[in-house]
Amino acid sequence: MKKKLFLLMISLTITLCAQEIKFLGEAKQGGIIIGEGKDAVSASLNNTKLQIDENGIFLFGFDRDAVGKYLLKVKFKNKKVETFEYDLEKKQYEEQKLRLANKYVTPPKKLRNRIQFEAQLIKSARAKVGKVKDALFMEGFVYPVDSVDIRATFGLQRILNGKSSNVHNGLDFGGVEGDSIRVITNGIVRIAGKDFFYNGNFVLLDHGQGLTSVYLHMSKIFAKENQKVKKGEVIGLVGSTGRATGPHLHLGVQWYKKRIDPMSLLVLTFNK
């Protein structure tokens, strides 16, 4: 009798110690995944350490061109380790042909110093990303504009004036100049740039754990550097500043240097 009772106690202990991890998102090129594990203390993806907050929440993403196997390891307080494997397939992206002013395709020498200086400012702003451990994005995501008229999808191969150019690393939302632009989720303003050559007027937000969003071509900016903003807050107005063919909002998302499809975030449903 005592032996049976002892075995029952062991079985109960194993059940109580079983770990549970909830995932939100999809493993694919340009995809993002949010994990939440009770009592999780650390996580890594292919031996790259991930940030994890006090609630066991962590996030990771896959670049536009990511392919192959990825191994996620999550460690818990009781030292147990759970592993998850993802196998990403290559996606075929469409082309987009555009006609622009020649200076935006082959900038003249007199503009090169300006372009390099602006690139350095953006680089310095992005250097601040990754210092926020808190998962500010857990408030969920909203569309940045009222219009859901998507003019250009994520990952397109750009053909500018007949020449192959950089890929399109975001979503272009159609709109009318002066339409409100809203924050997709809670964040901190890392840079509010005015009249940049390519970006025009723009805002870069830090959402914690390496997740960022950028809003380009604004006609007006209301946000200021280091300002804390909330999901749905208006930070500017739609415009056509910088390298733009007309009024629209370019929304870009990155996880550190990984290029993420913004729609991977916008389709997520959070249980409150």
C-alpha positions in Angstrom: 0.0 0.0 0.0 2.8 2.4 0.9 4.6 1.6 -2.4 1.5 2.4 -4.4 1.0 5.7 -2.5 4.7 6.6 -3.2 4.3 6.0 -6.9 1.1 8.1 -7.0 3.0 11.0 -5.4 5.8 10.8 -8.0 3.2 10.8 -10.8 1.5 13.9 -9.3 4.8 15.7 -8.9 5.7 15.1 -12.6 2.3 16.5 -13.6 2.7 19.6 -11.5 6.2 20.2 -12.9 5.2 20.0 -16.6 5.9 23.2 -18.4 3.6 25.1 -20.7 4.6 27.5 -23.4 2.0 29.5 -25.4 3.0 30.7 -28.9 1.5 33.4 -31.1 2.6 33.9 -34.7 3.9 31.9 -37.6 7.4 30.5 -38.5 7.9 31.7 -42.0 10.1 34.2 -44.0 9.3 37.6 -42.5 7.3 36.0 -39.7 7.3 36.8 -36.0 6.6 34.6 -33.0 5.8 35.7 -29.4 6.3 33.1 -26.7 5.0 33.0 -23.1 6.2 30.4 -20.7 5.3 30.4 -17.0 8.5 30.2 -14.9 10.6 30.5 -18.1 13.9 32.1 -17.3 15.9 32.1 -20.6 15.4 31.3 -24.3 17.7 31.1 -27.3 17.2 30.7 -31.0 20.1 28.8 -32.8 22.3 29.7 -29.8 21.4 33.4 -30.0 20.2 34.5 -26.6 16.7 36.1 -26.6 15.5 38.7 -24.2 12.8 37.5 -21.8 10.9 39.6 -19.3 9.8 38.8 -15.7 6.5 37.3 -17.1 8.3 34.7 -19.2 7.5 36.6 -22.5 10.0 36.6 -25.3 9.9 37.3 -29.1 11.9 36.3 -32.2 11.5 36.7 -35.9 12.7 35.4 -39.3 14.3 37.6 -42.0 12.7 38.0 -45.4 15.3 35.6 -46.8 15.6 33.2 -43.9 15.6 29.5 -44.8 16.5 26.2 -43.2 16.2 24.9 -39.6 16.0 26.9 -36.5 16.1 25.5 -33.0 14.4 27.3 -30.0 15.4 26.3 -26.5 13.5 27.5 -23.4 14.9 27.0 -19.9 12.7 27.0 -16.8 13.3 27.7 -13.1 13.4 24.0 -12.4 16.2 23.7 -15.0 14.0 21.8 -17.4 14.6 22.7 -21.1 12.0 22.6 -23.8 13.1 22.6 -27.5 11.1 23.5 -30.6 12.3 23.1 -34.2 11.2 25.3 -37.2 12.0 24.5 -40.8 11.5 27.5 -43.1 11.0 27.2 -46.9 12.0 29.7 -49.5 9.3 32.0 -50.8 9.0 33.5 -54.3 8.5 37.3 -54.2 6.9 39.3 -57.0 8.4 42.3 -58.7 7.2 45.9 -58.6 8.2 48.4 -61.3 8.2 52.1 -60.5 9.2 55.3 -62.2 11.0 57.9 -60.0 13.0 61.0 -60.3 16.5 60.0 -61.4 18.1 61.5 -58.3 16.3 58.8 -56.1 17.7 56.0 -58.2 21.2 57.3 -58.9 21.9 60.2 -56.5 24.3 62.8 -57.7 27.6 63.3 -55.9 26.5 66.5 -54.3 23.9 64.5 -52.3 26.1 61.7 -51.1 27.4 63.4 -48.0 23.8 64.2 -47.0 22.7 60.6 -47.6 25.6 59.2 -45.6 25.0 61.6 -42.7 21.3 60.6 -42.5 22.2 56.9 -42.7 24.5 57.4 -39.7 21.7 59.1 -37.7 19.4 56.2 -38.3 22.2 53.7 -37.4 22.8 55.6 -34.1 19.1 55.5 -33.3 18.9 51.8 -34.0 21.9 51.2 -31.7 19.6 52.0 -28.8 17.3 49.1 -29.7 17.6 46.0 -27.6 18.1 47.7 -24.3 14.4 47.5 -23.4 13.8 44.1 -21.8 10.0 44.7 -21.3 7.6 43.3 -23.9 5.9 46.7 -24.6 4.2 45.0 -27.6 1.9 42.8 -25.4 -0.8 45.5 -25.7 -1.4 44.0 -29.1 -1.3 45.6 -32.6 -3.6 47.9 -34.6 -3.4 49.2 -38.2 -1.5 52.4 -38.5 -4.1 54.1 -40.8 -7.8 53.9 -41.3 -7.4 52.8 -44.9 -6.6 49.1 -45.5 -5.7 50.0 -49.1 -2.3 48.2 -49.4 -0.4 49.5 -52.4 2.8 47.4 -52.0 3.3 44.3 -50.0 6.3 43.1 -48.0 9.3 41.6 -49.8 8.7 42.8 -53.4 11.8 43.0 -55.6 11.9 46.7 -56.7 12.6 47.6 -60.3 13.3 51.4 -60.3 13.4 53.1 -63.7 14.2 49.8 -65.3 17.0 48.9 -62.8 16.9 46.2 -60.1 17.0 47.9 -56.7 16.5 47.0 -53.0 13.6 44.9 -52.0 10.5 46.5 -50.4 10.9 45.9 -46.7 7.5 46.9 -45.5 3.9 47.6 -46.3 2.7 50.7 -48.3 -0.8 51.9 -47.2 -2.6 54.2 -49.6 -4.1 57.4 -48.1 -4.8 61.0 -48.5 -2.4 63.7 -47.4 -3.3 64.6 -43.9 -4.7 61.3 -42.8 -3.7 60.3 -39.2 -0.9 57.8 -38.6 -1.2 55.8 -35.5 1.3 53.7 -33.4 0.8 50.0 -34.0 1.7 49.2 -30.4 3.2 50.7 -27.3 6.8 52.0 -27.8 9.5 54.6 -27.4 10.5 57.1 -30.1 14.1 56.5 -31.0 14.2 59.1 -33.8 11.8 61.6 -35.3 13.6 62.5 -38.5 12.7 65.5 -40.6 13.2 65.9 -44.4 15.5 62.9 -44.9 16.4 62.3 -48.5 14.9 58.8 -48.8 12.6 58.6 -45.7 11.2 62.1 -45.8 9.7 62.9 -42.4 9.6 59.7 -40.4 9.5 58.1 -36.9 11.3 55.0 -35.6 9.7 53.3 -32.6 11.3 50.7 -30.2 8.7 48.2 -28.8 11.1 46.2 -26.6 13.1 43.0 -27.1 14.5 44.2 -30.4 11.2 44.8 -32.1 10.9 48.1 -34.0 8.5 49.9 -36.4 9.2 52.8 -38.7 6.7 55.2 -40.4 7.9 57.0 -43.5 6.9 59.9 -45.9 4.9 61.8 -43.3 3.6 65.3 -44.1 3.8 66.2 -40.4 5.4 64.7 -37.3 3.8 65.0 -33.8 6.2 62.7 -31.9 9.5 63.6 -30.2 12.6 61.6 -29.6 12.5 59.5 -26.3 8.7 60.1 -26.0 6.7 57.1 -24.8 3.7 56.4 -27.0 0.7 54.1 -26.7 -1.0 51.8 -29.2 -3.3 53.9 -31.4 -1.8 57.2 -30.5 -1.4 59.6 -33.5 2.2 60.4 -34.2 1.9 62.1 -37.6 0.1 62.6 -40.8 0.2 60.9 -44.2 2.4 62.6 -46.8 4.7 62.1 -49.8 8.0 63.4 -48.4 11.3 61.7 -49.4 11.4 59.0 -52.1 7.6 58.7 -52.7 5.4 58.6 -55.8 2.5 60.0 -54.0 0.8 60.3 -50.5 1.0 57.0 -48.6 2.5 55.5 -45.5 5.3 53.0 -45.6 5.3 50.9 -42.5 8.5 48.9 -41.9 9.1 46.4 -39.1 12.4 44.8 -37.9 13.5 42.4 -35.2 17.0 43.7 -34.6 18.4 43.6 -38.2 15.9 40.9 -39.4 13.3 42.3 -41.9 9.8 41.4 -40.8 6.5 41.5 -42.7 4.3 44.0 -40.7 1.3 42.0 -41.6 2.7 39.2 -39.4 2.0 41.5 -36.4 -1.2 43.1 -37.6 -3.0 39.8 -37.9 -2.2 38.6 -34.4 -5.0 38.3 -31.9 -4.3 38.7 -28.2 -6.4 37.2 -25.5 -6.9 39.8 -22.8 
